[in-house]
Each structure stands twice: as C-alpha cells, then as structure tokens.
C-alpha cells in the first residue's frame, strides 16, 4: 500500500495545502514505502532511520540529532474504531526538523495531527518550528487527558452493567480499558523523559512565550501520568471486586434454581408414591385425588416456608 505525503504551509488565510516542497512548509507522511523514503532522504539529506523508526509501533519516545537534522519521537494517543477490542492505543509520531522544513512521520493517521489539519489548533505557523513542536507536545498531552476522561466514563458504563452480569463480557471490556491505560502510562512516562531531554539538550532556542508553553507541557504531562495511574488503580480494584460480584450473582441464581427444584420434587414424590400398584391410603375414597393434591400442596407450602425463613428467595 502506497503511503500518503501531504505538504502544508500557513498563510494569512490559515493552513493551506501545497503541491511541492518549499522552505517553511510542513510535510506530513503516513506509512511511506521504500521509494518515498528514498525520495525524502535524497531531497532533504536526512538519515533514513529518521523516517523508518517512527513506523515501528513499539518505538519509544526520544530525541536525537544527526547530520544537522533533529528527530523527535513522540508517543501519541489514538482512538480505535468501534469494532476494535481495545478502544485506545498509542502510536509513535516522528517529528523531523531539517533545512527550515518540518516533517512528521507516522505509520497510521494519528489523532493529534488531525487537529492541526482540521484547523482546531489556532495561531500556529509552519515557519515557526519551535512553536509548532511545542504545540504538538501540548496538544498530545491534552489529548491524553481527554481520552483518559473517556476511559473513566466508559468504565462507569461497564460498572453499571456489571451489577447484574453473569458472564465475563463486561470484565473483558474492563480488561481492554486496563490495557489502554497501560499503553497510556508507558507512553506518557516515555514522553516525560523525552521532554526533559529536549529541554536539557538546548538544540532548539525558545523565547519567553515558548518557555511558558513548555512549562505547560510538563505540567499537563505530569497531570496525565497521575490521572492514568489513579484510573489504573481504580480499574484494577474494580475488576477484582466485580469478578467476585459475578461469582456471587451466579451463586444466587444456582441457589434459587436448587430451591425451585427441591420444591418441585415434593409433588413429584407424592405422585410417584400414589402411582404404585400396591394398596395405598385413600385409594378407595371418592376424594382420593383431592386428598392427594391437598397433601402435596401442604408439603409444598411447608417447604416454601422453610426456604423463605432461610432467605433462599
């Protein structure tokens, strides 16, 4: 499958798409093939690893510099489709700074890039590379926070279903949400280390406003890590508790079915006895049937009373 290469540049009217590479533009690459990678390497003289590393879904967040180009690998959240078992995952986004050009690379469309392309991020310029990178950082952290709230809401919906559940379907949903939280925690911690190195290396100059945005990135990322850890702890405890609830619900149903079976055995036992080909009480009485039914009813009522007092119902 051939990749997608899109070229953008901000103008007075906003973000516009271009047909060719030019200084100050932003190039977004999704799942490039070998030919497209070779073309970008030749055109911008960047190491091939800068384009191939972001295509590995397990690649960790980091910053490295080589041959005058800088690669920033950022872990970003991604909402999967409705048919996916795991609702949220994370993917690496490669940000390459070279020759007054910004190149972003990913193996799939990532949600944070969609916010920039759709115009939901205001007042950014593709020519101001430092500000663009910092905005990518802050929007990624905010998207983690937003998706964490969605996970919390989804777990609340599953919790309400679990109160009456007898199967493992709801527990599996919680397990998949727990997997999403594990992905988030791992990626957020990796991003925190990357951001710290990004600041300490001093490869990119930041003015006072950029520094304020960077400080906000650090704060939001820490908040996301704290929130993800809290939700993960709550979800783990909830899964343990509701595993017991499901087992208890099943025990209640089995107890009820056993009680009903015992009550139904009383009339069956009486009918079996009076179906024998031997002399039995009341067999010559014209009221034998009603007497038998009366005995059955009395015994059944006594049985129901005993189980009622034992709170089996």
N, C-alpha and C positions, 0 to 999 in steps of 0.2 A: 504494500500500500504506500503510495507516494505521499510525502509529507506536505505540510502547508507552510508557506513562507509569506508573511504579511508585513508590509512596510508602512509605518505611520510617522506623521510629524505634526506637531501642534502649530496652529496658525492663530490668527486673531479670531477666526470663527470656531476654533476648537480643534479637536483631534481629527486629522484627515488622513486618508489612505493614499499612498504614493505608488507609482509604478516602477521606480528604480531607486537604487541606493544613493543616498546623498548625506552630506555632513549634517549632524544634528538630528538624524532620524532615529526611530526605534524600529528594530526588526524583530518580529515575533515568529519563532519557528516551532512547529508542532510535529513531532515524530519524523524528522528528516531521514531520507535514505542516504546511502553512501555517496551517491552522486551529488546530492545537495550539500552534504557535509564537506565534500572536497571543494565544491564551488565556494562556500563560505570561507573555508580555510585559505584558499588561494586568493580570494578577493580582499580579505581583511588581515591576512597573515597572523592568524591566531592558532594556538596549538589544537590539534584535533581532539585531544582529551577534553577540552573545554566544551565541546559540542556533544561528545558521546557520554560523558559522565552523568549529565542530567537525565539521560534516557534510562538509567538504571533506577528502578523504583525504590531500591533499598539504599541508595546513596545518602550519606549523612550530610548535614549542613556544614559548610566550611567556607573559608576564604583563602584563595591562593593567587599568586601573581607570577607571570612567566612571559618573557619576551615582550614586555611593555604592555601586556593585557592583564586584566584582573577578572577572575572568576569568583562569583559569589553564589554559593549553592544554598538555597532557602527551602525548607520544608513547608509546604502549603497544604491547607485542608481542602478536601474535595467531597462534595455531596454526591453519593452514588444514586443511580436510578431507583425507582420504586420496586423493581424486581430484584434488586441486589439484596443478599443476605445481610451484609454489613453495611449500615446506612452511610457511614462516613469513613474515609480513609485519608491518607496524606500522600503527596507526591513531591518529588524534588523539582524545583524551578531554578534553572541556571540563568544567572544574570552576568553577562559579559560586557565589560567596559573596554572599548578599544577605539582609537582613532576618532574620537568625538562621536562615536556610534554606540548605541545601547542594543545589545542582542539578548533576547530572552528565549530560552530553550526548555521545552517540556515534552514528555512522551505522550501526554494527553492534554486536552484543554483543562486548565486549572481555573478555579472559580475567581481567584483574585485578579487574574489578567482580564477576565470578562468584565469586571467592574471598571477597569480603565477603558477598555474598548467601548463599552456601552455608555460611557460618559457619566457614570455615577461618582467618579473621582474628579473634583473640580480643581481648577487653578494649578495644574501641573504642566511642565514643559519638557518635551523630549530633549531639548538642548541643555537643560539644567540636570545633568546626570546625577549629581549628588542628591538633589531634592527628589528626583524620580525614584532612586534606590530607597531612600528613607520612607517615601510614601508607600512603596511596595512592602517594606518592613511593617509599617504601622497598619496598613490595610490587612495584611496577613494576620497580625496579632488580633485585630478587631474581629476578623472573620472566625478565628479560633474561638473567641469569646461568644460570638453569635451562635456558632454551631454547638458549643457546649450547652448553651441555654436550650437549644432544640433537643439535645440528647436528654437533658433533665426533664423537659416536657414529655418526650416520648416515653421515658422510664415511668413517669407518673401515670400515663395512659395504660401502660402494661401492668402497673401495680393494681389499678382498679380492676383489670380483667383477672388478675391472679386470685382475687379473693374467692372466686367461685370456680377456679380452674381445677380440673382433674388430670389434665395432660401436661406434657412438658413443652408445649408450643410457646407459652409465654416465657418460660425460663430460657428457652433458646433465644428468644428476642432480647432478653436482658443480657445473655451471654454475648450476643453480637454487639450490643451497645457497649458492653465492657471492653470488647476488642477495639472498638472505635476510640474509647478513652485511652487504652494502652498506646494506640498509634499516636494520639494527640500528645500524651505525656512525653513519649520518646522524642517526637518531632520538636515539641516546644523546648525541651531541655537542650536538644542539639542546636536549635536556633539561638538559644540564650548564649551558648558557648561561641557560636559564630559571631553574634552581635558584639560580644565582649572583645573578640579578636579583631573584628572590623574596626572597633574604636581604638584599640591599643596599637595597631599597626601604623595608623596615621597615613594610609595611602591616599585617602580622599580628604580634601580640605572641607571643613564645614564652617559656615558663618553662624551668627548668634541664633538666627531662626532655625537653621538646620540642627543646631545643637539642642534646641528646645524640642524639636520633633524626635531627635534621637533619644532624649531623656524620656519622652512619652513612650517610645518603642520599648525601652527597658521596663518601664512601669507596667505597660499593658501585657508584655510577655510574662512578667512575674505573676501578674494577676491571673492570667490564663493558666499558668502552671499550678497555682494554688487552687483555682477552681476545678481544674481537671483532677487533681489529687483528691479533693473533697468529694466530687461526684463519684470517683472510682471507689473510694472507701464506702460511700453510701450504697452504691450499687452492689458491691461485694456482700455487704451485710444483708441487703435486701434479698439477694439471690439465696443466701443461706436460710434466711427466715422463711421465704416463700417456698423453698423446697420442702421445709417442714409443714407448711400450710397445705401444700398439695397432698403430701402423705397423710396428713390428718383428715383432709376432706375425703380422701379415698377410704380411710378407715371408718369415717362416719357413714358413708354410703354402704360399705360392706356390713357394718353393724345393723343398719336398717334392713338390708336385704336378708340378713340372717334371722332377724326378728320376725319379719314377714313370713319367711319360710317355716319357722317354728310354729307360728300361729296357724298357718295353712295346713300343717301336718296334723293338727288336732282333729278337724273334721275328716281328714283322710283316714286317720287311725280308727275313728269310730265307725266310719263307713266300711272299712276293711273288716273290722270285727263282726259287724252285723251282716256281712256278706258271706260268712262261713256257713257251711252245710251241717250245722250242729244245733242242738237246742239252745236257744238264747232267751233271755228275759224279754217279755212283752211281745214275743213273736206271734202269739195267738190273739193279741189285743187288736181291736179295730183302730186304735190310736197309736199303734207301734211306730209308724213313720214320724208322727208329730212328737212322740216321746223321744225318739232318737234325735230328731232335729233340735229339740229343746236341750237335751244333754249336750249336744255338740255346741250350741250357742252359749250355754252356761260355761262350759270348759273354755271356749274361745274367749269369752269376756273375762274370765278369771286370768287367762294367760295374758291378755292385753293389759289388764290391770297391774299384773306383776311387772311386766316390762315397762309400763308407764311410770310406776313408782321407782324403778331403777333408772329412769330417764334414758331409756333406749330410743324414745321417739323424740 
